[in-house]
Amino acid sequence: MELLLISDTHVPARARSLPAELLDAVPRADVVIHAGDWVDTATLDLLQERSRRLVAVYGNNDGPELRARLPEVAYADLGGLRFAVVHETGPAQGRERRCAERFPDTDVLVFGHSHIPWDSSADDRLRLLNPGSPTDRRREPHCTYMTARVSAAGLEDVRLHRLPGRSA
């Protein structure tokens, strides 16, 4: 099962549209996971149309229309792994401990908010992934997104993708 992980798209506040490379990857993924901060409903509509399956949440920059359509936390069983998706997890210091306590029955937590890519583990049980942002790199050198694969062996081939033409 092929996964596409994105967050913090901020369209049209930070970009007029999603990057072509990312849009091309959407229909190839079995599941697209979006960890919030869409800003507009048009991007949600676009990903719902193009995705085989979309697992998504709202973020702190999402208004009433998006909050009416999306949960604050989403859960999904993907290939036998228990996923949770949330926008904010708090400061980097202590993140693993806090998330392991908050999501005790989760194998993989996908989050956003910081625009900073993150890949760590907590308690040898919970994998924490933040794909960064494909449209707003902030202090990072590149705009990014992630892909991963779920197989019988678990979560594999987690890759951070740098988007061309959006570097410092």
Steps between C-alpha positions, in 0.01 A plus 500: 500500500653829384452810720536869421542725806447875482422786734483876517401563139374854580343552156447778394669685789854365435466371142242530224483123459663175603827418321459288184732226632278457805178503297647235268572277801145517638328247267794258530458476879262251655448741790566873526543634854469876561586631849315831481536868418327485164370860523250451214233242424600487132820310588300253710257452209790449257668235716169324566441481123848375413571268796403137522467558875558816701564506876508860618456745787461874541777726630518820700475716184187325374169680534146383573437343157800268526434426867145397410635248247809365678579368849766634734646146523453223243565130548548235233607138485728475199635158415479394864675809637305741718545857375399823670513841335501831689620847413674619816713303747657785697870590533770269367644447849309214660296427185565125497394455863187718463390328182560150638279589796231666288492224235562175691332276241666652195786369289556808280414863577501749212504865605573844360494862621875571524580465126811315621541140378518252787557124525548349844377219722361490852516203737615271217134499398376827357647648179454878472505655152467861389526547122577872521320727254488482118428874472655685797851395602536769767851453645557168323717485186227333291127445475430131565258208516541132594421162353500163675387144445306269728576131453468182702831601663359836615579856397779505241680730261411827676640767271513878526465665160641845428302701251697659214502873453392580852836505679682789666 
